[in-house]
Amino acid sequence: MAIHAVIDMGTNTFHLLIAEMSTPFRRIHAESRITRMGEGFAVEKVLRPAAMERAMTVLHHFKTVLAQHSIDRLIVVGTSAIRESENRMEFLQEVKRCCGFDVVVLSGEEEALCTFLGANQVIQHQVGALLVMDIGGGSTELIVAEGAIPKQLFSLPMGVVHFTERYLSGNGGIPTPASRAALEAAVDSALSPILEELPHGCHFAGTAGTLTTLAAIDQHVSVYTAERVNGYTLSAAAVHRIYALLSLMTPTQRRDVPGLGPGREDIILAGCLILLRVMERVGCDRISVSDYGLREGVLIQNTSTQ
């Protein structure tokens, strides 16, 4: 059985997936490392030296893990931060020189499609309108589907790293009413051009770090597993409750909250507010959570196009 691997270089987190290509695949190894690749994008659209250094450290680690398996095919993709950065070629050349990885930079629509393909392995919602959301570090993808068929793909310029730097970095990381209002206005602005194209009151599902973290916090999960998160239903009331709790804490204090993984203590509030605002605007009071997302979708998409 062929063994394929995917490295997803996100704006906040790099992910590695190694899978046996059965029907459609079986996870052999999966891990994530926070790099904060998009650090400083609120100031200028460049990958900072420190961020690139963190990224290379993680990629070298992934290369070591890959060497422990007989990999038949490796796919490496970059998303928002790499896609938008003015110095991306410098970074991509360094990745090729040091690790030998050829990186495919996904467009916003390609990212959205792969996210849907991955998340749909868990959601498997076959009837009626479906809206899927991926809140990333630099962008948020929204996918409108009819059952298992994606109909519209949107990539919006709102992400937890960028919005945290822009709106929530002051006051010791504790949001003020004014900073919350500014962030919510930014979400409204990003949603405005597509809001009428989104289904309202439909089945709503989501993937990526904000959603999986909130699902883990809501269940008081001390040791994260995909099984505890996949298919979990998160209510707007629970997200409001979590936001209210975390917004009274400093980022350091949030690290002790069960389910909140290291490296997310500063960005989780932006994720809460993006999620709550989208839920409000599309008239949904709950969301189904999937641990599967972009990296699984990349695997599926590339297998189906071989």
C-alpha positions as CSV (number, residue, x, y, z in Angstrom):
1,M,0.0,0.0,0.0
2,A,1.4,3.4,-1.0
3,I,2.4,5.8,1.7
4,H,1.8,9.5,1.0
5,A,2.7,12.6,3.2
6,V,1.5,16.2,3.3
7,I,3.2,19.2,4.9
8,D,0.9,22.2,5.3
9,M,2.7,25.4,6.0
10,G,0.1,27.6,7.5
11,T,0.3,31.2,8.8
12,N,0.3,30.1,12.4
13,T,0.9,26.3,12.4
14,F,2.8,23.8,10.2
15,H,1.1,20.4,9.9
16,L,2.5,17.0,8.9
17,L,0.3,14.1,7.8
18,I,1.6,10.6,6.8
19,A,-1.1,8.3,5.6
20,E,-1.6,4.9,4.0
21,M,-3.6,5.4,0.8
22,S,-6.4,3.0,1.4
23,T,-10.0,4.2,0.9
24,P,-9.4,7.1,1.0
25,F,-6.5,6.9,3.5
26,R,-5.5,5.8,7.0
27,R,-3.5,8.1,9.2
28,I,-0.1,6.7,10.2
29,H,1.3,9.9,11.8
30,A,0.0,13.4,12.3
31,E,1.5,16.3,14.2
32,S,1.4,20.1,14.3
33,R,4.0,22.7,15.3
34,I,3.4,26.4,15.8
35,T,5.8,28.6,13.8
36,R,3.8,31.9,13.8
37,M,4.9,32.3,10.2
38,G,2.7,35.3,9.6
39,E,4.2,37.3,12.5
40,G,4.3,41.0,11.8
41,F,1.9,41.0,8.8
42,A,-0.1,43.7,10.5
43,V,2.9,46.0,9.8
44,E,4.3,44.7,6.5
45,K,3.7,41.8,4.2
46,V,7.1,40.1,4.6
47,L,8.2,36.9,6.3
48,R,10.5,38.0,9.1
49,P,13.9,36.3,9.6
50,A,12.9,35.0,13.0
51,A,9.7,33.5,11.6
52,M,11.6,31.9,8.7
53,E,14.1,30.4,11.2
54,R,11.3,28.9,13.3
55,A,9.8,27.5,10.1
56,M,13.1,25.9,9.0
57,T,13.5,24.3,12.4
58,V,10.1,22.7,12.1
59,L,10.7,21.6,8.5
60,H,14.0,19.9,9.5
61,H,12.1,18.1,12.2
62,F,9.4,17.0,9.7
63,K,12.2,15.8,7.4
64,T,13.6,13.6,10.2
65,V,10.1,12.2,10.8
66,L,9.6,11.5,7.1
67,A,12.9,9.7,6.9
68,Q,11.5,7.1,9.4
69,H,8.9,6.1,6.9
70,S,8.9,4.7,3.4
71,I,7.3,7.7,1.7
72,D,6.1,7.1,-1.9
73,R,4.9,10.7,-2.4
74,L,5.4,14.0,-0.5
75,I,3.2,17.1,-1.1
76,V,4.2,20.4,0.5
77,V,1.8,23.4,0.4
78,G,1.9,27.0,1.5
79,T,-1.1,29.1,2.4
80,S,-1.9,32.7,3.3
81,A,1.3,34.1,4.8
82,I,3.5,32.6,2.1
83,R,1.0,33.4,-0.6
84,E,0.8,37.1,0.5
85,S,4.5,37.7,1.5
86,E,6.7,39.9,-0.7
87,N,9.8,37.8,0.0
88,R,8.2,34.4,-0.4
89,M,10.7,33.4,-3.1
90,E,13.6,33.9,-0.8
91,F,12.0,31.5,1.7
92,L,10.9,28.9,-0.8
93,Q,14.4,28.8,-2.3
94,E,15.8,28.3,1.2
95,V,13.3,25.5,1.8
96,K,14.4,23.8,-1.4
97,R,18.1,24.3,-0.7
98,C,18.0,23.0,2.9
99,C,15.3,20.4,2.9
100,G,14.8,19.6,-0.8
101,F,11.1,20.4,-0.6
102,D,9.3,21.8,-3.6
103,V,6.4,23.9,-2.2
104,V,3.1,24.5,-4.0
105,V,1.6,27.8,-3.0
106,L,-2.2,27.4,-2.9
107,S,-4.5,30.1,-4.1
108,G,-7.3,31.1,-1.7
109,E,-9.8,29.0,-3.7
110,E,-7.6,26.0,-3.8
111,E,-7.1,26.2,-0.1
112,A,-10.9,26.4,0.4
113,L,-11.5,23.4,-1.8
114,C,-8.9,21.2,-0.1
115,T,-10.3,22.3,3.3
116,F,-13.8,21.2,2.3
117,L,-12.5,17.9,0.9
118,G,-10.7,17.1,4.2
119,A,-13.4,18.3,6.6
120,N,-16.1,16.5,4.6
121,Q,-14.5,13.2,5.6
122,V,-15.8,13.9,9.1
123,I,-18.9,16.0,8.4
124,Q,-20.4,13.8,5.7
125,H,-23.4,16.0,5.5
126,Q,-25.3,14.7,2.4
127,V,-28.6,16.6,2.5
128,G,-29.3,20.3,1.9
129,A,-27.2,23.4,2.2
130,L,-23.9,23.3,4.1
131,L,-21.4,26.0,5.1
132,V,-17.9,25.0,6.1
133,M,-15.4,27.5,7.7
134,D,-11.7,27.3,8.3
135,I,-10.4,30.1,10.5
136,G,-6.7,30.3,9.7
137,G,-3.8,32.5,10.9
138,G,-3.9,34.8,7.9
139,S,-7.2,34.1,6.1
140,T,-10.6,32.5,6.7
141,E,-12.0,30.1,4.1
142,L,-15.8,29.7,3.7
143,I,-17.2,27.0,1.5
144,V,-20.8,26.8,0.4
145,A,-21.9,23.2,-0.5
146,E,-25.0,21.3,-1.4
147,G,-24.6,18.0,0.4
148,A,-21.2,16.7,-0.5
149,I,-20.7,19.0,-3.6
150,P,-18.9,22.3,-3.1
151,K,-20.6,25.2,-4.9
152,Q,-18.8,28.4,-3.9
153,L,-15.3,28.9,-2.5
154,F,-14.4,32.1,-0.6
155,S,-11.1,33.1,1.0
156,L,-11.4,36.2,3.2
157,P,-8.6,38.5,4.6
158,M,-9.3,37.7,8.3
159,G,-7.1,35.5,10.3
160,V,-6.3,35.0,14.0
161,V,-2.6,36.1,13.8
162,H,-3.3,39.2,11.7
163,F,-6.3,40.2,13.7
164,T,-4.6,39.7,17.0
165,E,-1.7,41.9,16.0
166,R,-4.0,44.5,14.6
167,Y,-6.7,44.7,17.2
168,L,-5.9,42.7,20.4
169,S,-2.2,43.1,21.0
170,G,-2.5,46.1,23.4
171,N,-3.6,46.2,27.0
172,G,-1.5,43.2,28.0
173,G,-3.4,40.9,25.6
174,I,-6.7,41.5,27.4
175,P,-9.4,42.9,25.0
176,T,-11.2,46.1,25.6
177,P,-14.8,46.9,24.4
178,A,-13.3,49.2,21.8
179,S,-10.8,46.6,20.5
180,R,-13.5,43.9,20.3
181,A,-15.8,46.3,18.4
182,A,-13.0,47.1,16.0
183,L,-12.3,43.4,15.3
184,E,-16.0,42.7,14.8
185,A,-16.3,45.6,12.4
186,A,-13.3,44.1,10.5
187,V,-15.1,40.8,10.2
188,D,-18.3,42.5,9.0
189,S,-16.3,44.4,6.4
190,A,-14.7,41.1,5.1
191,L,-18.0,39.3,5.1
192,S,-20.0,42.1,3.5
193,P,-19.2,41.4,-0.2
194,I,-20.3,37.8,0.1
195,L,-22.9,37.8,2.9
196,E,-25.8,37.4,0.5
197,E,-24.2,34.4,-1.2
198,L,-23.9,32.5,2.1
199,P,-26.8,30.2,3.2
200,H,-28.4,31.2,6.4
201,G,-29.6,28.9,9.2
202,C,-28.1,25.9,7.4
203,H,-25.9,23.1,8.7
204,F,-22.6,24.8,9.7
205,A,-19.3,23.0,10.2
206,G,-15.7,24.1,10.8
207,T,-12.1,23.0,11.0
208,A,-8.6,24.2,11.9
209,G,-7.0,25.3,15.2
210,T,-9.6,27.8,16.5
211,L,-12.5,25.3,16.2
212,T,-10.6,22.2,17.5
213,T,-9.2,24.2,20.4
214,L,-12.6,25.5,21.4
215,A,-14.1,22.0,21.2
216,A,-11.3,20.7,23.4
217,I,-11.8,23.6,25.9
218,D,-15.5,23.0,26.0
219,Q,-14.9,19.3,26.9
220,H,-12.1,20.1,29.4
221,V,-9.8,17.8,27.3
222,S,-6.3,17.7,28.9
223,V,-4.7,15.5,26.2
224,Y,-5.9,16.4,22.7
225,T,-7.0,13.6,20.4
226,A,-8.8,13.9,17.1
227,E,-11.4,11.4,18.2
228,R,-12.6,13.7,21.0
229,V,-13.0,16.6,18.6
230,N,-14.3,15.0,15.3
231,G,-18.0,15.5,15.1
232,Y,-18.3,17.5,18.3
233,T,-21.1,20.1,18.2
234,L,-20.0,23.5,19.6
235,S,-22.7,26.0,20.5
236,A,-22.5,29.8,20.3
237,A,-23.4,29.9,24.0
238,A,-20.3,27.8,24.8
239,V,-18.1,30.0,22.6
240,H,-19.5,33.1,24.4
241,R,-18.8,31.4,27.8
242,I,-15.2,30.5,26.8
243,Y,-14.5,34.0,25.4
244,A,-15.9,35.6,28.6
245,L,-13.6,33.4,30.7
246,L,-10.4,33.8,28.7
247,S,-10.9,37.6,28.1
248,L,-10.4,38.1,31.9
249,M,-7.1,36.3,31.9
250,T,-3.6,37.3,30.7
251,P,-2.2,35.2,27.9
252,T,0.1,33.5,30.5
253,Q,-2.8,32.6,32.7
254,R,-4.7,31.1,29.7
255,R,-2.0,28.5,29.3
256,D,-3.4,26.6,32.3
257,V,-6.8,26.2,30.7
258,P,-7.4,22.5,29.8
259,G,-7.7,22.1,26.0
260,L,-5.8,25.3,25.2
261,G,-2.6,24.2,23.6
262,P,0.7,26.1,24.0
263,G,1.1,28.9,21.4
264,R,-2.6,29.7,21.1
265,E,-3.0,31.6,24.3
266,D,-2.8,35.0,22.6
267,I,-4.7,34.3,19.3
268,I,-7.7,32.3,20.7
269,L,-9.7,35.4,21.5
270,A,-9.5,36.6,17.9
271,G,-10.7,33.2,16.8
272,C,-13.6,33.3,19.2
273,L,-14.7,36.7,17.9
274,I,-14.4,35.8,14.3
275,L,-16.4,32.6,14.9
276,L,-19.1,34.3,16.9
277,R,-19.5,37.1,14.4
278,V,-19.8,34.7,11.5
279,M,-22.3,32.6,13.4
280,E,-24.4,35.6,14.1
281,R,-24.3,36.9,10.5
282,V,-25.3,33.6,9.0
283,G,-27.9,32.8,11.7
284,C,-26.4,29.6,13.1
285,D,-26.2,28.9,16.8
286,R,-24.0,25.8,16.6
287,I,-21.2,24.4,14.5
288,S,-19.9,20.8,13.9
289,V,-16.2,20.5,14.4
290,S,-13.7,18.5,12.3
291,D,-10.1,17.8,13.1
292,Y,-9.7,16.9,9.5
293,G,-9.1,19.8,7.1
294,L,-6.6,21.2,4.7
295,R,-3.8,18.6,4.9
296,E,-6.3,15.7,4.5
297,G,-7.9,17.6,1.6
298,V,-4.6,18.1,-0.1
299,L,-4.0,14.3,0.2
300,I,-7.5,13.5,-1.3
301,Q,-7.2,16.2,-4.0
302,N,-3.8,15.0,-5.2
303,T,-4.8,11.4,-5.1
304,S,-7.9,12.0,-7.2
305,T,-6.0,14.0,-9.8
306,Q,-3.2,11.4,-10.3
